[in-house]
Amino acid sequence: MANKAKHFWIEPDELERKGIDFCSLEAQGLWVNIMFFLHSSDDYGYLVRDGEPLPYETVAECCRISIDKFQTLLKELLDLNIFNLNEKGILYSPELIRLSADRLIRSQKNRDRYIPLPIRRLVLSIGRCQYCGATEKLTVDHIVPFSKGGLHRLSNFQCLCATCNRAKWTKSEEDYLQEVYGE
């Protein structure tokens, strides 16, 4: 996978910055082990193998802890949003997904309209239209339109339903909001 880092490392302030320092030492150890799984996953950042969720029993066995202990420690990590579960219940690391998306964006040499799948997933994970709140037919929109020089940067993407995206089209967010809401 082109956007997969060859290595991942933990910065000195990483534990504090992510809130991992609030976890028990056992949960911190599980975090490190799960990060190895996520880094080597077929779908970078997600706990999957061969397109299927990796069973927690398998991970627990590899970590040499009981499934009950694994679930207790995992709950601790999930409660602090260190890991999340997607709509299919698959465990993922928001940090690895963000880093993967950043690498993809930086690797784009020319202005290509294609938005890579990991980036689309990340933006669409918001789960609702930023304007009307719809949860169906969601799309990724450039806040500053691509046709007007908008960049493929996470800060320039938003989740919109197809209706709002078509209505906004090539307008800037400011122009669109003025037109629709008079703001």
N, C-alpha and C positions, 0 to 999 in steps of 0.2 A: 504494500500500500504506500503510495507516494507521500502521503501526508503524515505517516507514522515516523516519529522521532526514533533515531537509532538507540537512544538512551533516554532514561528519565532520571532526574536527580532531585534531591530534597535540599532546598536552600536552608541556611541556618535558621531563618525566621519562619520557615514553612509551617511548622507545627502550630505556632502561635497565630500566624496569619489566617490559617484555615479553621482555627478553633479546635484543632486536634488536641491541643494541650489541655482541653477541658475533659478529654476522654481518659478512661483508665489506661494504664500501661498495656493491658491485654488488648484493648480496643485499638490502641495505636499500633500494636504489632499486627493485628488483623488488617488494619488499613494498609500497611506496607505490603503484606502478602496479597491482598486483593489488587493493589496497584500493579503488581507484577502480572497478575492474570489479565487485567484490563489493558495493560501495555502490549501484551502478546496476543491479544484477542484478534479474531478474524475481522471484527468490526471494532476498530480502535476505540477504547474507552468504555465499551459495553462488555458485560460478562456473558459472552457467547462463544461457542465453538461450532464450527460447521453450520452456521446459521441458526443454531438452536441455543436457547438459554442454557448456561452451564449449571447443572444442579448444585444447590448449596451443599448437599451431602459430599459431592466430589471435592469442592473447595475446602470444606471442613476436614475431610480426610487428608488432603494435601497439607493443611495447616496443623494436622495432628491434634485436633480438638474435637470434642463431641459436637453433634449437630445442635444440641440444646445450647451449649456454650457459644457456638458460632452464631446462632440466632439472637442470643442475648447481646453479644458484642456488636453484631450487625445493627440491631435496633438502636444501640447507643450511637453508632455512626450515622444512621439515617435520621435520628432525632436532631442531630446537629447539622443536617444537610451537607454532610461531607460526601455522602453518596446519595443518589436519588434513584427512584424507580420510574421507568417510562410507562406509557399507557398499557403496554403488554406485560408489565411487571418485571422487566429486565433491569437489573442493577447497572448503573453507569456512574461515571465520574464527570460532573459538570466541568471541572477544571481540565481534565484531559480532552474533553470534547472541544472546549474553548481553545485550548492550545493547538489542537489539530486543525480547527477552523482557521486560526491565525496563520498557521504554516501554509495552508492551502491558498489563502488570500495573498500572502507574500510571494508565493511561488508563481502567481499568474504574471506572465511577462507582458501580454498585450491586453487590450480592452476587449474582453470576451464577455458576452451576456450570460454565459452559463454560470449558475451559482452552484458550487459543489454540494453534493448530497449532505455531508456532515453539517455544513453551514445551514442549509435549508432545514434540516432536522432541528438544529438548535433554535433557529428563529421560530419555526412552527411549534416548538414545544411550549410556547407561550399559551397556545390552545384557544385563543380567541382573537377576534379582530380588534386592533388597537382603536378603531374609530367607533364601530357600532356594537361590538361585543359578540358578534355572531361566532358560532363554533363550527360551522359547516363550510366546506369549500374554501379552506384557508390557503393563502398564497404568501410568497415573500415579496415585499415591495422595497424599492430603494426610496428612502426618505427624500434625498436629493436625487431626482431622476437620473438614471444612467445616461439618457440622451442629452442631459445638460451637464455632464461631467461628473455625476455622482460615482463614488468609488465603491468597490466591493470591500467594504469594511463592516464589521459587526455593528458599529455605531451608526451605520447608514442603512441598516435593514430594519424592517418592522413587519409584523404579522398582520395581514389584512385579509378580509374575505374577498372573494372574487368580485363581488358587486362594488365594494368600496375601491378596490384596486383599479377596476375598469373606469370608475368615475374619476379617480384621481389622475390616472393615465400619466401624462408627462408634466403635470403641474407640480410645483414645489408643495411641500406640506403646508406652508403658510398660505399660499394661494388657494389650495384646495379647502382648507379649513375656513378661510374667509368666504369662499363661494358657498359652501354648504351651511356653515353655522354662523356666518357673519362675525366671526371672532377676529 
